[in-house]
Amino acid sequence: MSIILYELGPSRSARCRWALLEAGLEFESRGNDPSIIGSDELKAVHPLGKLPAVVIDGEPLFESAAIVAAICDRVPEKRLIAEAGTWARALHDQWVFFALTEMESWVSSSELNTLDFVLPKSEHVPAIIEQNDRFFVKSAAALEEHLRVHEYLVEDRFTAADIIVSYTVAFGEEQGLLDGFDALSRYLDRVSERHHCTLTRD
C-alpha cells in the first residue's frame, strides 16, 4: 500500500498521522511547512489546497474524518473501526459527526477570529467568540454525560472515533472551555496515554 500524507504539525492532519501510527502503516510525509497550503501540489489532492490530505494507492482523499476511517478500514485486524453496516459503525458516525458539527465548528470559528494565521486581524469578528463558547459548552455537556459512564465512545474501547473526537475536545481545552467537565478531562488523559497519540495539550 502506498500512502502519502500531506500534513502540518498541530493541524487536523495530526488525526491522520495518529491513525496511521495506530494502524502500523508506512507512509510518506509531505508538507510540515506552511508554504504547502494552497500550493499547486496540494490543490491536486484537495480542491481548496488545505490540510490534511492523502493519496492512497494513487487515489486522493481529503477531510480528516474520511481519511482516518479509510486508514482504519484497511487494517481490520487492528479493530480500530467497526465494520460498515454494523450498529457500532453507526455510533462511530454519530459521535464523529456530532463532534465536527456541534463542537468543532464553534472552536474553529473562535480560532479564525483570534489568530491571524488564516484571516488578518482586520477581518476578525471578536464579538462572535462568546456565542461560540456557549454553543461548544452546551454540546460538551452532552458528551460529558456519555463519558461519565463510558471510557470510550464506541464499544467501550479505543477506536477511530476517539481519534477524531478527542482532538475536538482538546481544541476546546486549549480555549479554556473544559472547566467543570471532569469526565472530558479524564477522557483526554486516557487517550493521551496511548503510545501513538498526537494530541498537543498545555
N, C-alpha and C positions, 0 to 999 in steps of 0.2 A: 504494500500500500504506500502510495506517495502522498505526503501531506505537507503543504506549505502554509504556515500561519503568519498572517500579517498582524503585527502586534505593536503595542507601545505600553511599556511598564504598567502604570496604575489604571489604565483604561479598562473597559469591559473585556478586552482581549485577555485579561488575567483569568477570566472564567474559562476561556478556551484552553489556555495553557494548563490550567488546573485539571480540566477534563482529560487532556492528552496525557498528562503525567499519571493520573489515576488509571487511565486505560493502558498505560505502558506502551504507547505507540510512539515510534520515532517520527520526528517531524523537522522540517527546515523552518527556521525563524527568519522573517524579513521585517524590516522596519526598525522599531526601537529608536526612532528618530522622528521628531515631529514633521520633518520635511516629507515623510512618506504620505501624510494626509493630503488628499486632493491631487496626488500625483497621477500621471497617466497610467503608470503601472498598477496602482491601486484601483483606479476607476475601471480598469479592465476586469476587476473582480467584484467591486462594489460600485454601483452606479453613482453614488454620492461621494465616492473617494474617501469613505470613512472606515474606521476600525471598530471591531475586528472583522477580518475576512479570511477565508481559507480557500485553498484549491486542493481538493481530494481526488486523486487519480485523474487529474486534468479538469475536474468539474468545479466551477466557482460556487461559493456559498457565503452568504453574509447574514448578520444578526446573531448575537452571541447565543441566544437560547436555541436557535436552529442548529448552530454549529455544535454546541455541547451535546444535543440529542443525537446528531448524526455520528459524532465520535463514539458516544456510548453504545449506540446501536451496533457498531462494528465489532464490539467485544462482548457478546452476550454472556460469555463465561465469567466476566467480571461482575455481573449483576449490578451494573451502575444505573440501569434504567429498565423499567418494566416493559414487557413485550407490548407491541401495538395491539390494540383491541381488548386489552385487559382493563379491569376496573382500576388497577394500580396505575396504569398509564393515563387514564382519565384524571386521576388525582394528581399525577405529575403535572399534566397540562393545567389543571385548576390552580395549583399553587404557583406555578411559574407565571401564568397569565395574570394572576392576582398581584403578584409582586411587581410585575412590569407595568401594569396599568393602574393599580390602586396605590402603589407605593413609590416606585422608582420615578414615575413621571413627575411627581412633586419635588423630590430632592434634586432631580436633574434640572428642573426649571430654576430652582433656587441657585444651583451652581452656575447655570448660564447667566444668571443675573447678579452674580457675586464676583466671579473670576473673569478676567479679560482674555482668557485663552481662546474662546470662540467668538464672543461678542465684545466689542470695545466698550469701555465704561460709559461712554456717551449714550449707548443704546440699552443700558441696563434699566430694569423696572424694579427697583428695590421694594416698592410697596407690595409686590406680589408675594414676597417671601413669607410674611406672616400667614397668609392664606394657605400657601403650600405646606407650611409646617403643620397647620391644623388638619389638613386632609391626610398628610402622612401619618400623623399620630393616631387619627381615627382608625386607619387601616392597620397600623401596627398593633393596636389594641386587640383587633380580631385575631391576628397572627399570634399574639401573646397568649390568648386563651387556648389556642390549639397546642402551643408548645409548653403549656403548663402540664399537660398530660401525655405529651409525646416527645421523645427525644429528637426525632427527625420527622420529616414531612410525609413520607410515603413508606408504608410497611414497617415503620419504626426502625429503619436502618438508613445509613447514609446512601444517598442516591444523587443522580444528576440534578434533581430538583433543589437539593441543598446547595449545590454549587451556584445556581442562579439566585436563589432566594437569600442565602447568607450574604452574598455580595451586596444585594439591595439593602438588607438590614444594616450592614456595616457602613453603607453610604449614609444612612440615617444617623448612625452612631457618630460618624465623622462630623455631622452637622449639629450634634448635641441634642438629638431628638429621642434618645432612649432612656431618659430619666424615668425611673419607676417601672421600667419594663424588665424585671428581673429574669423572666423566662427567656426573653430575647437575648439578654446579655449572656446567660448561661449557654444558650444555643451557639452564640458566636464563639464562646470559649471552647465548646466541644469541637466544632468544625475546625477551629484554628489549630487544634492539637494534631490534626491529620498531617502526615509527613509531607504531602504534596500541596498543602493549602497555599494559595497565593494571595490570600487576603492581607491587606495592609491596614493595621489598626494603630491608633495613637495610644 
